[in-house]
Amino acid sequence: MSKGKLAKFADMASYPHVFEYPYSAVDNVPFEKRGKWNESFFKNDHPIVLELGCGRGEYTVGLGRLFPDKNFIGVDIKGARMWSGATESLQADMKNVAFLRTNIEIIDRFFSENEVSEIWLTFSDPQMKKATKRLTSTYFMERYRRFLKPDGIIHLKTDSNFMFTYTRYMIEENSLPVDVMTEDLYHSGMADEILSIKTYYEQQWLDRGLNIKYIKFHLPKEGELHEPDVEIELDEYRSYNRSKRSGLQTSK
Ligand SMILES: C[S@@+](CC[C@H](N)C(=O)[O-])C[C@H]1O[C@@H](n2cnc3c(N)ncnc32)[C@H](O)[C@@H]1O
């Protein structure tokens, strides 16, 4: 029988590699591992990679297995989801994996300048109504810049045509260097061991026949960032509730 939420929360509170600092808890209190994740937790000088909005943490754990010489931190506000990856990595005794339960809006309170090498955004909510809530908006780019290394890497994996299109405009508007951009990852020939890791949400969208999109780009530290002023077609399938969604035909 699967565990209930309260039992999962109790587990999370006891896990040595889980740090829980939702907005309310961290207000005005400096986070003591800021700038010291490697020194005081991972005990090495390996590059740090974040998965923001990690859900169950499939990328955090999957990449942790593939790259023992990098450190991975999954970040999400939902503890019951994160419990899956936190439990799996604990049971596998993975020393290069941690989880941070917090609001991504305050992510720069947890990392200091140049502390992070890469960010993964895995099936982030497209937040079609409000750009500042979108994890690829310039609002968030400004925050990521505060702790990413120069020319740090950002990966976006998404089902959402809206999120993909918006991010492409944001990249173009700011002339950000792009390494890879595909609207159909699994038919592009690029889906290697890393890009084929599948998250919970990803599998749901794949089952519904949606194409998975992927962008890998760099975020330079310097230069003013401009928010793109564009109209983007909404993802129609997201306007429906879950029961209606299951019977919905999609074109991609
Ligand atoms: C659509 S789910 C994707 C989860 C996972 N990456 C996957 O692909 O299965 C988006 C996740 O981002 C988290 N999230 C969204 N906005 C957030 C924010 N501002 N702060 C913290 N977590 C956030 C949600 O709690 C949720 O777990």
The ligand as an SDF file (V2000), in Angstrom:
LIG
                    3D

 27 29  0  0  0  0  0  0  0  0999 V2000
    3.8850   20.0330  -14.0950 C   0  0  0  0  0  0  0  0  0  0  0  0
    4.7860   19.5900  -12.6720 S   0  0  0  0  0  0  0  0  0  0  0  0
    6.2200   18.7850  -13.3410 C   0  0  0  0  0  0  0  0  0  0  0  0
    6.8810   17.8990  -12.3130 C   0  0  0  0  0  0  0  0  0  0  0  0
    8.0630   17.0620  -12.8470 C   0  0  0  0  0  0  0  0  0  0  0  0
    9.1570   17.8820  -13.2880 N   0  0  0  0  0  0  0  0  0  0  0  0
    7.5970   16.1560  -13.9320 C   0  0  0  0  0  0  0  0  0  0  0  0
    7.9600   16.4130  -15.1040 O   0  0  0  0  0  0  0  0  0  0  0  0
    6.9120   15.1700  -13.6530 O   0  0  0  0  0  0  0  0  0  0  0  0
    5.4290   21.1530  -12.1390 C   0  0  0  0  0  0  0  0  0  0  0  0
    6.0750   21.0890  -10.7640 C   0  0  0  0  0  0  0  0  0  0  0  0
    6.6550   22.3370  -10.4860 O   0  0  0  0  0  0  0  0  0  0  0  0
    6.3660   22.7050   -9.1660 C   0  0  0  0  0  0  0  0  0  0  0  0
    6.3530   24.1730   -9.1200 N   0  0  0  0  0  0  0  0  0  0  0  0
    5.7370   24.9910  -10.0010 C   0  0  0  0  0  0  0  0  0  0  0  0
    5.9450   26.2710   -9.6900 N   0  0  0  0  0  0  0  0  0  0  0  0
    6.7140   26.2660   -8.5670 C   0  0  0  0  0  0  0  0  0  0  0  0
    7.2730   27.2870   -7.7680 C   0  0  0  0  0  0  0  0  0  0  0  0
    7.0830   28.5530   -8.0720 N   0  0  0  0  0  0  0  0  0  0  0  0
    8.0060   26.9140   -6.7030 N   0  0  0  0  0  0  0  0  0  0  0  0
    8.2030   25.6150   -6.4100 C   0  0  0  0  0  0  0  0  0  0  0  0
    7.7050   24.5960   -7.1450 N   0  0  0  0  0  0  0  0  0  0  0  0
    6.9730   24.9220   -8.2100 C   0  0  0  0  0  0  0  0  0  0  0  0
    5.0220   22.0740   -8.8480 C   0  0  0  0  0  0  0  0  0  0  0  0
    4.8690   21.8580   -7.4610 O   0  0  0  0  0  0  0  0  0  0  0  0
    5.0940   20.7880   -9.6450 C   0  0  0  0  0  0  0  0  0  0  0  0
    5.5760   19.6960   -8.8870 O   0  0  0  0  0  0  0  0  0  0  0  0
  1  2  1  0
  2  3  1  0
  2 10  1  0
  3  4  1  0
  4  5  1  0
  5  6  1  0
  5  7  1  0
  7  8  2  0
  7  9  1  0
 10 11  1  0
 11 12  1  0
 11 26  1  0
 12 13  1  0
 13 14  1  0
 13 24  1  0
 14 15  1  0
 14 23  1  0
 15 16  2  0
 16 17  1  0
 17 18  1  0
 17 23  2  0
 18 19  1  0
 18 20  2  0
 20 21  1  0
 21 22  2  0
 22 23  1  0
 24 25  1  0
 24 26  1  0
 26 27  1  0
M  CHG  2   2   1   9  -1
M  END
$$$$
